[in-house]
Amino acid sequence: MKFALALSLLFFTTSAFAAVVASYHGVLASDVPVKPGEIKAGIRVFHGEAGPAAAPVQVEAFKTEMASAKADCMLAACPGVKHTFTNRKADSYAARFRLPLKYDNEADKDSWMRNWTDI
């Protein structure tokens, strides 16, 4: 999972093609430190607070790192919302694989709209 975020951060830091990059229910921990000025794209992160994929300490570390990097970063935490909240199949995956996943229609719509209106 850390590899996926590392790839995302690589895209954030080197992208000449995107003004803004969004992450929905991503893992926020990374072994790849970001330096001030490296992130070229704006970052929009939508995070379900009730999901175990990103512990509160990881969320705080991510916010601190983005602030230190002087990144244009907006992190929207969705209280009571679990991981994969934008995936309409999340409930069936949760039952099938006994995972703490849950689709949330309201958070799905809200995060999508905020992604476009907060740019």
C-alpha positions, -999 to 999 in steps of 0.1 A, spaced: 0 0 0 29 24 7 41 18 -28 8 32 -42 12 64 -22 48 66 -32 38 64 -69 11 91 -62 37 114 -46 60 108 -75 32 119 -98 25 149 -76 61 160 -76 69 155 -113 36 161 -130 36 187 -157 2 174 -169 -21 179 -140 -29 210 -120 -47 190 -93 -45 153 -83 -72 137 -61 -70 107 -37 -101 90 -25 -98 68 6 -60 63 0 -33 52 24 -15 83 37 16 67 51 48 70 31 84 61 33 92 88 7 98 122 23 87 152 3 108 184 3 95 220 1 87 229 -35 88 194 -49 50 190 -52 39 207 -84 2 197 -85 -25 206 -61 -36 177 -39 -72 169 -28 -75 140 -3 -108 126 8 -105 103 38 -130 82 57 -122 87 94 -139 54 104 -117 33 81 -85 17 94 -65 23 63 -51 55 76 -47 58 114 -51 93 130 -13 95 135 -8 89 98 -33 116 89 -16 141 112 19 131 98 5 135 62 -9 170 71 24 180 87 45 168 58 23 186 32 25 218 53 63 215 56 65 209 18 43 240 12 20 219 -9 -14 231 -21 -31 203 -2 -67 200 9 -76 170 32 -113 164 37 -119 140 65 -154 123 64 -164 115 100 -181 81 105 -172 70 69 -152 39 62 -126 30 36 -137 26 0 -167 49 6 -169 57 -32 -170 21 -43 -206 9 -47 -194 -27 -44 -177 -20 -10 -206 -36 10 -204 -68 -9 -166 -69 -6 -169 -63 31 -193 -92 35 -174 -115 12 -139 -109 25 -148 -97 61 -132 -63 56 -141 -30 73 -154 -14 41 -186 5 35 -201 24 6 -214 58 17 -236 75 -9 -235 109 8 -197 110 12 -193 97 -24 -214 125 -38 -200 152 -15 -163 143 -21 -169 142 -59 -185 177 -58 -159 191 -34 -132 179 -57 -144 201 -84 -156 231 -64 -126 234 -42 -101 237 -71 
